[in-house]
Amino acid sequence: MVDSQDGRNASKSRLKKLIYDSSLRSKAIQFFVVLVTLGATYFLISNIVNNLRQMELPFGFGFVWSTAGFDVSWSLIPYDPSMSYGNVYLVGIVNTLVLSALIIFCSTVLGFVVGIMRLSKNLLVAQFARWYVEFFRNVPLLIQIVFWFIVVFSTLPAPRQSYGILDLFFLNNRGFYFPSPVFEEGFLWALIAIILGIVAFVVLRKKSEAERKTTGYPWRFFYPLLAAIIAFVAIVFILSGTPLSWIIPVLQGFNFEGGSFIPTAFVAAFVAMTIYRSASIGETVRAGIQAIHKGQLEAATAIGFPPVQTLRFIIIPQAARAILPPLINLWLTIVKESSLAVAIGFPELVSVFMQTSLNQTGRAIEIVMMVMGFYMCASLTISFLLNQYNKRIQMQEG
C-alpha cells in the first residue's frame, strides 16, 4: 500500500515538473499556435476554393500572359495595348518604385533641413519649422494630394502659356516637360569611364577621410587627383565623339513634342507626399539630435569647430544611431502610401492593375494577391537592407 502511494506521489511530482517546465510549456504553446495558424489557413483557402467553384470562376495566373488591350497614360518602360497583363504589372511596379524613391530621397533631405531648423537659436527660423511640421503633419495625406492636384497643378496655364525656364523646361496643366538624353554610338566607352571615375572618387575620398582622422587635415593630394579623374572622364568622352545629345521639347500646335514628360498627377503626388513625410522626418531628426548629450556640442565649440562641421562630423554621425530605426519605418510607409496616388489618376500599381486590369479580367483574388505580394517583397527588401546597415552603425559593446 505504501509503495502504491509513493508511486502516485512520484507520478504527480513528474506531472508538476512537466507542467511548470518553462521549456516544455514554450514548445507546447508554439505547437498550438502553429496548429491554429495552419488550421485557419486551410479553412480560408478551402472556403475561397469552394466559393470560386460555386460561382464557376477559375483560379490561376494564366491571365497574366493574355493581351491587356488598354493603354496606360504614362510609363517609364516600353508599353502598348498589344502587350500582356504581365507588362501592365511591371509598368505599375516601375511607376510605383520611381515615385517612392524620389519621395524617399527628397523628403529625407528636406526633413533633415527642417529638423535642424527646429533646433535653431533663431526664433523666427525655429518657429517657422515648428509650424511647418505641425501643419503638414496633421493634415491627412489624401487631402494634401487632392489639394495639390486640383487647386495648384490643374489650375496652371495651358501648354501655349507654359511657364518656361531657359526654353528647356516647361510646366503647364498637363505636366512637366524637360530635355531627354539620346545615347549615340560610342557612349559605352564614356559610360565605362564615368563608372571608373566614380569608383576612383570613392577610393580617393576614403583615403582622404582616413588621412584626416589620422592627422586632423585632409589629404593634400585629394584635389589634384580629383581634377585628374575629372580630366580623364572628359577626355574619354571627347575622344568617343561626345556620344550624348539632348532632345529639347518644342511647342507644336496645342502641346509639346520631343523631350521627356512627367504628368501632373505624378508631380502633385510627389510634392504632397514629400512635404507630408518631410514633416515627420524632421521630428525624427530633431529627436535624434536632442538625444546626443549637450556636452558633445559644448566640446566641439570649445575646440573651435564651426557649426556646420560640428553637425557633419560630430552630431549627425552619433544621432544617426537614434534616427535610422524610425526612419526605416517612415521609408516603408512611403512605399505603401504611394498607392494613394490612385485618387488623382496616376498610373501606379493599384491604378493600372487593381482597378483597370481587375475590371477587365475579374480575377480579383489573383490580382490582389499579386499586388499584396509586391508591397510585401518591397517592404521586406528595404527593411532587410537598412537593418543590416543599422547593425553596422550601432555601437558595439564589449
C-alpha positions in Angstrom: 0.0 0.0 0.0 2.9 2.3 0.8 4.6 1.5 -2.4 1.4 2.3 -4.3 1.1 5.7 -2.5 4.7 6.5 -3.3 4.2 5.7 -6.9 1.2 8.0 -7.1 3.2 10.8 -5.4 6.1 10.3 -7.8 3.7 10.4 -10.8 2.2 13.6 -9.5 5.6 15.1 -9.0 6.7 14.3 -12.5 3.4 15.8 -13.9 4.0 19.0 -11.9 7.5 19.2 -13.3 6.2 18.9 -16.8 3.5 21.5 -16.2 5.9 24.0 -14.7 8.8 23.3 -17.1 9.2 26.6 -19.0 10.9 25.0 -21.9 8.3 22.4 -22.5 5.5 24.9 -21.9 7.1 27.2 -24.5 7.3 24.4 -27.1 3.7 23.4 -26.4 2.4 27.0 -26.9 4.4 27.3 -30.2 3.0 24.0 -31.4 -0.5 25.1 -30.6 0.0 28.5 -32.4 1.3 26.7 -35.5 -1.6 24.3 -35.4 -4.1 27.1 -35.2 -2.4 29.1 -37.9 -2.4 26.1 -40.3 -6.0 25.3 -39.5 -7.1 28.9 -40.1 -5.1 29.0 -43.4 -6.6 25.7 -44.6 -10.1 26.9 -43.7 -9.6 30.2 -45.5 -8.1 28.6 -48.7 -10.8 25.9 -48.8 -13.5 28.5 -48.3 -12.2 30.6 -51.2 -11.9 27.5 -53.5 -15.4 26.4 -52.7 -16.8 29.8 -53.3 -15.0 30.1 -56.6 -16.3 26.6 -57.6 -19.8 27.6 -56.8 -19.6 30.7 -58.9 -17.8 28.7 -61.6 -14.9 31.1 -61.6 -11.4 29.6 -62.4 -8.4 30.2 -60.2 -5.0 30.7 -61.7 -2.4 33.2 -63.0 -2.6 32.2 -66.7 -4.3 35.5 -67.5 -1.0 37.3 -66.9 0.1 36.3 -70.4 -3.2 37.5 -72.0 -3.3 40.7 -74.1 -4.3 43.6 -72.0 -5.8 45.7 -74.8 -5.8 49.0 -73.0 -3.3 51.9 -72.9 -1.5 53.3 -69.9 -1.4 57.1 -69.7 2.3 57.2 -68.6 5.0 54.6 -68.5 8.8 54.6 -67.9 9.2 51.3 -69.7 8.0 50.5 -73.3 4.3 49.5 -73.3 1.5 49.4 -75.8 -2.0 47.9 -75.7 -0.9 44.7 -77.5 1.2 43.7 -74.5 0.1 41.4 -71.7 -1.2 42.0 -68.2 2.2 41.0 -67.0 3.6 44.1 -68.7 0.9 46.2 -67.1 2.0 44.7 -63.8 5.6 45.7 -64.5 4.6 49.2 -65.6 2.7 49.7 -62.3 5.7 48.4 -60.3 8.2 50.7 -62.0 6.0 53.7 -61.7 5.4 53.0 -58.0 9.1 52.4 -57.3 10.3 55.6 -59.1 7.7 57.7 -57.3 8.6 56.2 -54.0 12.3 56.5 -54.5 12.1 60.2 -55.4 9.8 60.9 -52.4 12.2 59.0 -50.0 15.2 60.9 -51.2 13.7 64.4 -51.3 11.6 64.1 -48.1 14.7 62.8 -46.2 16.8 65.7 -47.4 14.1 68.2 -46.7 13.3 66.5 -43.3 16.9 66.9 -42.2 16.8 70.6 -43.0 13.5 71.0 -41.1 14.8 69.0 -38.2 17.9 71.1 -37.9 15.9 74.3 -38.3 13.7 73.2 -35.4 16.8 73.4 -33.1 17.9 76.8 -34.4 18.6 79.5 -31.9 16.9 82.0 -34.3 13.4 82.3 -33.0 11.9 83.0 -36.5 13.6 80.0 -38.1 12.7 77.7 -35.3 9.0 78.8 -35.2 8.7 78.5 -39.0 10.0 74.9 -38.9 7.7 74.2 -36.0 4.6 75.4 -37.7 5.6 73.7 -40.9 5.8 70.4 -39.0 2.5 71.0 -37.1 0.5 72.0 -40.2 1.6 69.4 -42.8 1.9 66.5 -40.3 -1.7 66.9 -39.1 -3.5 67.4 -42.4 -4.4 64.0 -43.9 -2.2 63.0 -46.8 -5.0 62.2 -49.2 -6.4 65.7 -48.7 -3.0 67.2 -49.4 -2.6 65.1 -52.6 -6.0 66.2 -53.9 -5.3 69.8 -52.9 -2.0 69.9 -54.9 -3.6 68.2 -57.9 -6.9 70.2 -58.1 -6.1 73.6 -56.6 -2.4 74.0 -57.7 -1.4 72.0 -60.7 -4.7 71.7 -62.5 -5.1 75.5 -62.5 -1.7 76.0 -64.3 -1.9 77.6 -67.7 -2.4 75.6 -70.9 0.7 74.4 -72.9 0.7 77.6 -75.1 1.1 79.7 -71.9 3.5 77.3 -70.1 6.0 78.5 -67.5 9.4 78.1 -69.1 13.0 78.1 -67.8 15.8 78.8 -70.4 13.5 77.4 -73.1 14.4 73.9 -71.8 12.0 73.2 -69.0 8.2 73.8 -69.2 5.4 73.5 -66.7 1.7 73.6 -67.5 -1.6 71.9 -66.5 -0.6 68.8 -68.4 2.7 68.2 -66.7 6.4 69.0 -66.6 8.4 68.8 -69.9 12.2 68.6 -69.9 15.0 67.5 -72.3 15.6 63.8 -72.8 19.1 62.3 -73.5 20.0 60.4 -76.6 22.8 57.9 -76.3 24.7 57.6 -79.5 27.3 55.1 -80.7 30.4 55.1 -78.5 28.5 56.0 -75.3 29.6 52.7 -73.8 33.2 53.8 -73.5 32.1 57.1 -72.0 29.9 55.1 -69.5 32.8 52.9 -68.6 35.0 56.0 -68.0 32.2 57.5 -65.8 31.9 54.3 -63.7 35.7 54.1 -63.3 35.7 57.8 -62.3 33.1 57.3 -59.7 35.0 54.2 -58.2 38.2 56.2 -58.2 36.4 59.1 -56.4 35.1 56.8 -53.7 38.5 55.3 -53.1 40.1 58.8 -53.1 37.5 60.1 -50.6 38.1 57.2 -48.3 41.8 57.8 -48.4 41.3 61.5 -47.6 39.0 60.7 -44.7 41.5 58.2 -43.3 44.2 60.9 -43.6 42.0 63.5 -41.9 41.2 61.1 -39.0 44.9 60.4 -38.5 46.5 63.8 -38.9 43.5 66.1 -38.5 43.9 67.5 -42.0 42.6 66.4 -45.4 44.9 64.6 -47.7 46.8 67.2 -49.7 46.7 65.2 -52.9 42.9 65.0 -52.8 42.1 67.9 -55.1 44.9 67.3 -57.7 43.8 63.7 -58.0 40.1 64.7 -58.2 41.0 67.1 -61.1 42.9 64.2 -62.8 39.8 62.0 -62.5 37.5 64.6 -64.0 40.0 65.3 -66.8 40.2 61.6 -67.6 36.4 61.2 -67.9 36.2 64.4 -70.0 39.0 63.2 -72.4 37.4 59.8 -72.9 34.0 61.5 -73.5 35.5 63.8 -76.2 37.6 61.0 -77.8 34.5 58.8 -78.1 32.8 61.5 -80.2 30.7 63.2 -77.4 28.1 60.4 -77.8 25.4 62.2 -75.8 22.9 64.7 -77.2 19.6 66.1 -75.9 16.1 66.3 -77.4 14.5 69.6 -76.3 10.7 69.8 -76.0 9.2 72.2 -78.6 5.6 73.5 -78.7 3.8 72.0 -81.7 0.2 73.1 -82.0 -1.5 72.6 -78.7 1.2 70.5 -77.0 4.9 69.9 -76.7 6.7 67.4 -78.9 10.0 65.7 -78.1 11.8 65.5 -74.8 10.5 63.8 -71.7 7.3 64.3 -69.8 6.0 63.9 -66.3 2.2 64.1 -65.8 0.6 66.5 -63.5 -0.6 63.6 -61.3 3.0 62.5 -60.7 4.1 66.0 -59.8 1.2 66.5 -57.4 1.6 63.2 -55.7 5.4 63.8 -55.4 5.1 67.3 -53.9 2.3 66.3 -51.5 4.0 63.2 -50.2 7.4 64.8 -50.0 6.1 67.7 -47.9 3.9 65.4 -45.7 6.7 62.9 -44.9 9.4 65.6 -44.5 7.5 66.9 -41.5 7.6 63.5 -39.8 11.2 63.0 -40.7 12.0 66.5 -39.4 10.7 65.5 -36.0 12.6 62.3 -36.1 15.8 64.2 -36.8 15.1 66.7 -34.1 14.6 63.9 -31.5 17.7 62.1 -32.7 19.9 65.2 -32.4 18.5 66.1 -29.0 19.3 62.5 -27.8 23.0 63.5 -28.1 24.4 64.8 -24.8 24.9 68.6 -25.0 28.5 68.1 -23.8 29.4 66.9 -27.3 28.3 70.2 -28.7 30.0 72.2 -26.0 33.2 70.3 -26.5 33.1 70.9 -30.3 32.5 74.6 -29.7 35.4 74.7 -27.2 37.9 73.4 -29.6 36.8 75.8 -32.3 34.7 73.6 -34.6 32.4 75.6 -36.9 28.7 74.9 -36.6 28.4 73.1 -40.0 31.4 70.8 -39.3 30.1 70.1 -35.8 26.8 68.9 -37.3 28.5 66.9 -40.1 31.3 65.2 -38.2 30.1 65.0 -34.5 26.4 65.4 -34.0 24.8 63.7 -37.1 27.0 60.6 -37.0 26.1 60.0 -33.4 22.4 60.9 -33.9 22.1 58.5 -36.9 22.0 55.6 -34.5 18.8 57.0 -33.0 17.4 58.4 -36.2 17.7 55.4 -38.5 15.3 52.9 -36.9 12.3 55.2 -37.0 13.5 56.5 -40.4 13.3 52.9 -41.8 9.7 52.7 -40.8 8.9 56.0 -42.4 10.5 54.9 -45.7 8.5 51.7 -45.7 5.4 53.8 -45.1 6.2 56.0 -48.1 6.3 52.9 -50.4 2.9 51.8 -49.2 1.4 55.4 -49.2 2.3 55.8 -52.9 -0.9 53.8 -53.6 -2.8 56.9 -52.6 -1.8 58.5 -55.9 -4.7 56.4 -57.4 -7.0 59.1 -56.1 -5.7 61.6 -58.8 -5.3 59.1 -61.6 -1.6 58.5 -61.5 -0.9 55.1 -63.2 0.8 53.3 -60.3 0.3 49.7 -59.4 -3.1 49.9 -57.7 -4.5 52.1 -60.5 -3.4 50.1 -63.5 -3.6 46.6 -62.0 -6.0 46.5 -59.1 -8.5 48.7 -61.0 -8.3 48.5 -64.8 -6.9 45.0 -65.1 -9.2 43.7 -62.4 -12.3 45.2 -64.1 -11.4 43.6 -67.4 -10.4 40.1 -66.1 -12.5 39.7 -63.0 -9.6 37.9 -61.3 -9.9 39.7 -58.1 -8.2 37.2 -55.8 -5.2 36.7 -58.0 -4.6 40.4 -58.7 -5.0 41.3 -55.1 -2.5 38.6 -54.1 0.0 39.9 -56.7 -0.3 43.5 -55.5 0.0 42.4 -51.9 3.0 40.3 -52.8 4.8 43.2 -54.4 4.3 45.5 -51.4 5.4 42.8 -49.0 8.5 42.0 -51.0 9.4 45.6 -51.5 9.0 46.4 -47.8 10.9 43.3 -46.6 13.8 44.0 -49.0 14.1 47.7 -47.9 13.8 46.6 -44.2 16.4 43.9 -44.6 19.0 46.1 -46.3 18.5 49.1 -44.0 18.5 46.9 -40.9 21.9 45.4 -42.0 23.2 49.0 -42.3 21.7 49.9 -38.9 23.6 47.0 -37.3 26.9 48.3 -38.7 26.5 51.8 -37.3 25.2 50.8 -33.9 27.7 50.9 -31.0 29.3 47.6 -30.2 29.7 46.8 -26.5 32.5 44.8 -25.0 
